[in-house]
Amino acid sequence: MSEAMPDPKDDLIEELHRLAAGKNPGLAGVQDLLERPGLLSLAADLPAPELFPMNDVAQAAERLIGDEFDLAEYGVPYLPLKARIVELMAVRGIRCRQEQVVLTTGTQAALDLLGRLLLDPGSQIVVEETVYDGVLTAVRHQEPHILTVSTDAETGIDVDQVESLLAQGARPAFLYSIPEGHNPLGVSLSLEKRLRLVDLARKFGVPILEDDAYGFLSYDGHPEPPLRALDESWVVYLGSFSMILAPALRAGWMVLPDELAPRLSMLPGAAELDVASFSHRTISAWLEAGYLPEHLETVRAAYRRRRDILVRALEEHLPKEVRWHRPSSGLFVWVELPPGMDSTALLHTAVETESVSFAPGSVFAVQGRTHAARGLRLSFGNNPPHRIEEAVHRLARAIQSSLPR
């Protein structure tokens, strides 16, 4: 007699017990569990694969293969792509030169390189207490001393707390920020807060690492200018093609202050010999062919529709005690449960009873703090509209059954 197949929920439920016990592994530690077969997931921070323009990318690659014979060799950073990125940055209001652009295999690689360049063991860094955990993963080998500031789900980073830290003598190697479409909170900073952050960076000599992964995914008019557009000396801009083209192409870039560019440009080659030169040449050819403007319009329209469907479903089905915030950019909606509820416990219930998952707030809380215990992140990126609606129906039933009585 054959043994029964294990239920894919069992591993997830075991992991949830570990989370509830305070052993928070970060999102990467539970991501594969949250995406197990059989679960309808609102957890993944992934773009929609059906929006990847792979036919156009394939045509660009085919033209390259027909014209160049050394594509499969090791390559140096591809200057034509740097030129295309300078043009792309102008669309975001950023003026830069090719010498200030360093090509990478994505934002995570950029954070790793910057950690190696800027950090000594024990150096301070400033991050928000609710933050994308990839930045901490990238710098963990340098063992930095982590300073945190609070984040408001409606207005973003608390700039007053940043100023207080610096005024009291903290001198971090950098401050990490996601001003547009924040992961996980979905919030975008006001122009006032952006101006204050760059003013503090100048005043106290603290670099800002600006992660703009979602800067091209804005849905309600023009977004506020990136921090890099407000200051060229103290802001390091991190860009990526993962969310606007395709993650597997492994292509990103940094725009650096003049004094950092020569020092940092040597590091990618030392670590990898070749920074995905075939992908970079292909992307450069794709950009040169003029595909990007129409593609961005298509992507924005699709994500805007998915965001609106998710928000409308939350309005229609979630209990009145639950709060959420409508994002103007990015791929995420942050939901706050009422007092007395815990999102990790809710995830346990949602998986067991409704086969629906989300990212609990605890995985984004720095240093095991409990302030985000009532929060949960919902992603509308890689689910078609009908799956979003069904997932919210299931989530609403799980919340309703878990409300304090």
Buried (B, 14 or more C-beta within 10 A) or exposed (E): EEEEEEEBBEBBBEBBEBBBEEEBEBBEBBBEBBBBEEBBBBBBBBBBEEBBBBEBBEBBBEBBEEEEEEBEEEBEBBEBBBBBBBEBBEEBBBEBEBEBBBBBBBBBBBBBBBBBBBBEEEBBBBBBBBBBBBBBBBBEEBEBEBBBBEBEBEBBBBBEBBBEBBEEEBEBBBBBBBBBBBBBBBBBBBEEBBBBBBBBBBEBEBBBBBBBBBBBBBBEEEBBBBBBBBBBEBBBBBBBBBBBBBBEBBBBBBBBBEEBBEEBBEBBEEEEEBBBBBBBBBBBBBBBEEBBEEBBEEBBEBBBBBBBBBBEBBEEBBEEBBBBBBBBBBBBBBBBBBEEBBBBBBBBBBBEEBBBBBBBBBBBBBEEBEBBBBBBBBBBBBBBBEBBBBBBBBBBBBBEEBBEE
